[in-house]
Amino acid sequence: MRKANLQGTQLAKTDIRGSKLGGCRIYGLSAWDLKPDKKSQQENLIIAYGQERAARMAREPDENLVVDDLTVAQFIYLLLHNQTIGNTIESISKKVVLILGRFTDPRKIVLDGIREWLRQNNWVPLLFDFVRPDKRDFTETIKTLASLSQFIIVDVTNPRSSPLEMQALVPDYAIPIVPIIRSGEKPFAMFDDLKKYLWVLRRLVSYESVRALKSAMKREVVTPALAMAKVRRAEETPAFRAGEPLHQAEHLFQTLLHNAFNGGCDGVVNTAST
C-alpha cells in the first residue's frame, strides 16, 4: 500500500503481517497493539495532515517529517505539537511511584496495600504485575517505568526478580529506592553491595503486617524518599560540584530527615510498633 490516505484510520489490534506501507499519510491514525511480522515494512510515513502539509511546505520547505513506524509516529507527533508535553511528563513523574516485588500470595497483598495507600495519598502507583512484553526486554521495561518515577519501593522479602531489577536499575538510574522487608527475613546476598549508591536508602524498612506498613508509609518510606530526591536535585548545582559531593549529599540527606521528623538512624526501621 503506497501513498495511501490513512488519516484518521482505526487500526487498533490490526493484523498487518506481510503489509508494506510507504509514503502514506497517517495523521490521526490509531495504531494500538498492531500485529506485524518480519515481512512487514513501514517507511516514509507522513505525519502532517493532508492539505496542511502542503501549506507548511510552502512556508517552511525544510519541514518534511516522515517516520518509519506507525506507533512511533504517534509519539513523535505528540512531542512536536504539544507544547506542554514536557511539563506534563514532568508533572506526572513527580507523582509516580514504581512498586517492585514478588507477585505471589501473600506477597501480592503487601504490594496491593502499598498501592492503596499511595493512591489514597494522591500518588500515582505503578505496580509492575502485568505480563512481560513479547517484543521488549523485561529489564528494559522496568527501566522505562523507573525513569518516569519520583521514587521506587522494592519489597526484597524472599525475592524472585527483585535482585535482577535492582542490579539493572541502581547503577544507571539515580532514583531514590526504598527497600522494605518483612520482619524476620533477610535481604538477598548482594543487597549490601547496592548500598554503596547513595540513592539506595540505608533505612531498610521492616514490617510485620500490611496494616503496620501502611501506618508507617509517610514517615519511613515517603519522607526519606522525597528527602533523597531533593538531594539528587541539589547535586546538580555548582555548589555541590565544587565541594565533596558524596559527603555533602549524605549531610544534606540527614539534615532533611532531621528536619522532617527530628532524627534519623541508619539500619533497620521496624514498623511493628507503629
N, C-alpha and C positions, 0 to 999 in steps of 0.2 A: 504494500500500500504506500504509494508515493504521492507527496504533495496533497494529501487529503485534508479536508477541513474537519478536524476533530474537536473544535471548540465547543466546550460545554458538554462533552460526551461523558456518559456514566460508564466507567469501566471497572467498577469495584468487583473484585473476585473474578475478573475475566480471564479465561484461558487464552493466552497469547503465544502458546508454544508454536514454534515454526514461523511466526509472523515476522514481517520485515516492514518497519516503519521508517520512512525517510522524507525529510522536508515537510512534515505535517505541521499544521497549525494546531496547537494544543492548549491555548488559553482556556482556563476554566474547566479543564478535563479532570475527572476524578479517577485516581489510579491506586486505590487502596487494595492491598493483597492480590496483586497481579500474579499470574501463574505462567512465567516464562520457562524456557529451556535453553540449552546451549546453542540452539539454532536461531533463537530469537535475535533480531537485530533492530537497534534503535539508533538513529543518527540524524543530526541536523534538524532537531525538533524545535520549532519556532514558538517561543513563549508569548511574544507580544500579540495583542488582539488585532486580528484582521486589518481593517482599514486604518486603525490607529497606528499600526506598524509602518504603513506607507507614509503617513504624515510625519511620524517621528524620524524616519529615514531621511526625509527631505530636510528636516530641521537639524538632525544630528546624524550625519552619514556614517559615523563610526558605530552607531548603535545597531548591532545586528546580532543580538544574543541568541545563541542556539545551544541546546544541550543534547546529550546522547542517552538520556534515561528519563522515562516518564515520571518516576517517583521523585527523582532529584529535581526535576523541573518545578514541581510544586513548592519545594523548599526554597529553591533559588529565587523564584518569583516573590515569595513572602519576604525574604531578606532584602531584596532590592526595592520593593514597592511599599513596604510597610515601614514607615519612618520610625514607628515606635517599637518595632520588634526587639531591638536591643534592650530597651528599657523593660519591655515585657519579660524577656528571658531573665534579666537581672532581678526583676521583682519576684518572679516565680522561684528562682534559685534561693532567694532569701527566706523562703518559707518551706522549701522541700527538705525532707529528712529521709534518707535511704536507710532501710532496715534490712539487715542481713542475718541469716542464721539457718538452723536446721528446721525444715518444714515438715516434721513428722510429729504426731501426737506423742507426748504432751507439749513438746517444744513450740508447736504452732500456736498453742493457746497463749503462750507468753508473748510471741511476736504480735498476735492479734490484739493483745492487751495494750502493748506499746502503741500500736497504730490507733487504737480507740482513744487513748489519752492524748496523743498528738493532734488528732482530728478535733477533739473537744477543746483543745487549746490553740486553735487557729493555725496549726501547721498543716503541711500537705505531705502526709506519709506515703512513701513508696515501698511497699512490701514486695520483695522480689520472690514471688512464688509462682510466676507463670511459666509456661512451657518454654524450654530453651529454643531460641530461634533456629530454624533449619539452616539458614544461609549466613549466620553471623556467629562468630565465636562467642561462647558463653562469657568468658572474661571480658571481651570487648564490650559486650552489652552492659556488664556491671560497671565498667569504666565510664561508659556514656552516661549512665544514670548518676554515677558519683559526681561527674563534672557539673551536673545540674543541681547538686545538693548543697545545703548550708552546712550540714554535718551528717555523719553516718553513725548508726548504732549497730554494733555487731554482738550477737549472742554467741559466745565461744564455749557454751556448755555442750560437752560431748559433740564437738563439731564434725560435720561431714565435709562441707565445701568451704567453710569459713577460712581455714588456713590458706587455701589457694586464693580466695578472693582478696584477703588482706595482703598477701605477698605480692599480688598483682597491683593493688591499689596504692599501698603505703609509700613505696619509693618514688612514684611518679606523680602522685596527686596529694598535694599538701592541704588536705581537707581534714578538719577535726574528726577523729574517730573515737567513739566512746565504747569501750569493751564492757560487756556485762556478763555475769556468770552466776549460775545457781549455787547457793551455799553448799559447801562440802565438795564441790567439783574443782578440778584444776584445769587451767588453760592448756592448749596444745603446746608441745615442746618448744616450738620456735617462737612462741609469743614474746618471750623476753628479748629476742633479737630485734623485734619490731619497735620496742620501746625506746630505741636509740633515736627514733624520729620524734621530734617534739610534738607533732600534731596527733600522735597516738597517746591519748591521755593515760597517765600512770594510775589514775584513780579507777582501778578495776572494781566496778560496781557489783557487789554480791547481793543476791536477793533470795528470799525463802519462798515467796509466793508472788503471783501476779499482782495481788492487791498491795502487797508491800512495795513492789517495784513501782507501781503506778503512783503511790503516795509519795515516793521519793524522786520521781522523774524530774521535777523542776529543779530541785536542789542538787541532785547528784549526777544528772545527765545533761539537762538543757543548759543550766548556768555555766558549768565548766566548758561545754562545747562552744557556747557563744563567747566566752572569755578567750578561748583559743582562736576563734575566728577573728576577734579583734587583734590578737597578737599577730596573726598571719597578715592582716592588712597593714599593721604598723611596721612590719618587717620590710615593706616596700618603700618606706620613707628614707630619705638621705641620712637622717639622724641614726637610724639603725645600721645602715651600711657603713657608716663612719666608725662605729664602735666595735664591740664584740657581740655579733648578732645572737649567738646562742645564749650567752649569759643575759643579755638584755631581754630576750624573749621569755626566758624562764622567770626572770624577775618580774616582768610585766604581768605574766600569767598569774603568778602567785599574788601579786598586788590586786589584780582584778578579782580573784577569788576571795581574797580577804575583804575587799570592799563589798562583795556580794553577800557573803554570809559569815563574816568575822572569823575566818580561819581557813584552813585548807591543809590537809595532810596527804602525804604520799601513801601508796599502798592500797589496801582494800577498804572500801567504804561499805559497811554492812547495812542493808536497809531493813533488816529484820525487826529492829526496834522502832521503826517509824510507823 
